[in-house]
C-alpha cells in the first residue's frame, strides 16, 4: 500500500454484567498528539447493537484510519473480592469494589487488522560515556 493509505476499522465497545459489578470495554485512537474516544474521532460512525444476555449496551464504531495509527483498548472491571476473615466481614463497611483497568495498545495494519504495538524505545536522559 502507498504511504498515507487508509483502511476501514471496526471497533466494538460494550458494558456487561460480571461478578461484583459491570465490565466496560472502550477504545481510544491516537489523533495528532492526543488520545480521543473512537466514537469522537473525525469521520467516525457508530451504531448501537442489540445487546445479548448479560450485556447492558453494545455499539460498533467504524473508522477510516491511516495504516500505522495507534489505537488503545481499555477494559475496566471490578477487582476480585479481597480475602477477609469473619471479623473483617462483620466490622468493616462494605464499599464499592475497586476497579482494575487493563490497556492494550495496538497498531492498524494494511488490511485493517490490529496487531500489538511495538514497545517504545527506552528513553535516555543522558549520553552514554565511553
Secondary structure, 3 states (H helix, E strand, C coil): CCCCCEEEEEEEEEEEEECCEEEEEEEEEEECCEEEEHHHCCCCEEEEECCCCCEEEEEEEEEEEECCCEEEEEEEEECCCCCCCHHHHHHCCCCCCCEEEEEEEEEECCCCCEEECCCCCCCCCCCCCC
